[in-house]
Amino acid sequence: MLTIHTADLLIPGGGKSPLPGGAVLVEGRRLAAVDVYEELAAAHPTTRVRRWPGVLTPGLVNPHGPELLEQAYHPDPREDLGSEPVSGEALESLGMTDARWGASARRGVQRMLAHGTVAVVGPLSRPAVIDAVHRSGLTIEQSLPEGPLTPLLPGADATFAVFETADLTTCVATVIKGRLLHRRR
């Protein structure tokens, strides 16, 4: 299925100029085209359209994968541990199992997706955490890349984030390989 994602401004990365009213045409897991919305809509008039406010850009890389996913516990809302990650002595007292690490990592990944993250810097060592990261679609980078992971160019993975403003603080949506994994309510 084809989907056009459009925003007020598209920042493709890869040395390409920002595109006011830009859009990407997603076909499956890949970007089929990158152009101004009007051109893509005219060429594909029956395609589903997702209009987003703000800036559509390659997603973010979180440089703190091990610290956030293997050295902190993201509590289940049903637990009486609060809503913020638990670390240090409080974490040591929890008696963590592989299953609990996996569940924590899934919740941590959801928090990252809500901030436009599409990759984390590793290395990660806990199999349950690695599995949770891979299942989410996030990639694990061995070092922090110089620029965006994958510029928004035809043929590239349909992996990007949309932010309310150019300061990239409020994520509206996160898409990884064509899958809408986070949408702000």
N, C-alpha and C positions, 0 to 999 in steps of 0.2 A: 504494500500500500504506500502511496506517495503522500507525504505531508510537507507543507510549507510552514516553516517557522519564521516569523518576521518580528522585528522590533524597530524602535525609533532609530537606532544606530547599530550597525554591524561592524565589529572590529575583527577582521579575519585573521590577523597575525601573519607571520611569515613574510613581513616586509610589505604587505599589501595595504593600501590606503583604507581608512574607515569609509563605510558606505552608509550615508543617511538613508533611512527607509530600506535598508538591506534585508535580504532574506536568504534562507538556505532551503533547498529542496532535498528532502530526505527520502531515500528509497531503500527500505530495509535497514541495513546497518551502515550504509554509506551515504555520503553527500553526493547527490547527482548533479547539483548546480548551486552556484552562489551568484546572486545578482540582486538588483533592486526588485522589490516586491511586485511592482506592476508588470515587469517583464516576465517573471516566473508565473504569476497568476494568469497572464494572457496566454502563455504557452501551455499551461496546465489548468484549464478552467474548472475542472471537476475535482481537483485535488483538495483534500482537507487542509484547512488553514488554522494555525495556532498563532494568534496575535499576542505579543508580549509587550508590556511597557518597558522602556529603558534600553539596555545595551545587551546585545547578543555577542558573545565572545568565546574563544576557547576556554574550557574550564580551568580551574585552579589546581595546583599541586600543593598538597599539605606536606611540609617538610618534617613533621613530627609524628610519623606513623608509629614507631615503637613506643614512644612516650604516651601517645593517646590510646593506643590499642592493646599494648602489652604491659604497660606499667601503670595503668589506670583501669578501674572498673566502672562501667556505665550502668548504674542501677536500673533494675526493672521498676517501672512506676508502682508496681504492687508491693515492692519492698519498702521498708521503713528506713531508707538510707538517703532520702532527699533526691534531688534531680540532677545534681552536679556529679562529675566523675570523682571517684574515691581513689586515693593513692596513699603512699607512705605506710605508716603504722596501721591506719584504718584498713587498708587493703590487705595487709599481712594477716589481719585477724579474721578475714572472711573465709578462709579455707577454700581457695579457688580450685575448681576441677576443670578439665578440658571442656566439658559441656558449658560450664559457667563462663569460661573465657570466650567461647564461641558466641554465646548469647550476648555477652557484653560487647564484643566486637561488632556484632550486627547492629546493636543500638548506637555504638560509636560511629559506624559507617553512615547510618541514617543522619546523624548530626552533621557529619562532613558533607553529605549530599545537600543538606539544607543550606550549606554555605558555598555551594558551587564547586566543590572538590570533585575531580575526576580521577585523581591519582594520589598516592601517598609515597613518600620516600621511606625506604626500608634501610637495612634489611629487617624483615620480620622473621621470628623463629618459632613461634607457637603454631603447630599445624591447624588447630581450630580457628585461630585468628586469620591465618593465611587463607583458609578455605572460605571464611566469611567475607574477606576482602574480594577474593576472586569471584565468588557467587554474586556479589553486588555489581560487578562490572568494573570496579575501580582497578587500575593497574598499580603495580608496585614498581617504583623506580629505584635504582640503586644510588642515585645521587640527584641533587636538585638540578633540573635542566636550566639552561641559560634563558630561554624564552618559553613561550607556550608549548605544550606537548605536541599538539598536532594543529597546524594552521587550518582554518576553515577553507578548504579548497576542494573542488570536485574530485571524487575518488577517495578522499580521506574518510576515516571513520566519522560517523555522525555523532561526535562527542563535543558537547559545548554546554555553556551555562548562560543564563539570562539574569541580569542584575537590574534593579530598579533605577540606579544611577551609575554614572561613570566611575564613581569611587569604589565600586564593586563590594559594597558592604552588605546590601540586602539582596539575597538571591531570590529570584522569582521562580526559576525552573532549572533543573539539571537533567541533561540528556546524555546517556552513554550508549554508544553504538546503536543509535536510533530509538532507544527505550527511554521514555520519560520516567525518571526515577524519583524526582522530587518536583513538586509544584506547591508554591506557597498558597495557603488558603486565604 
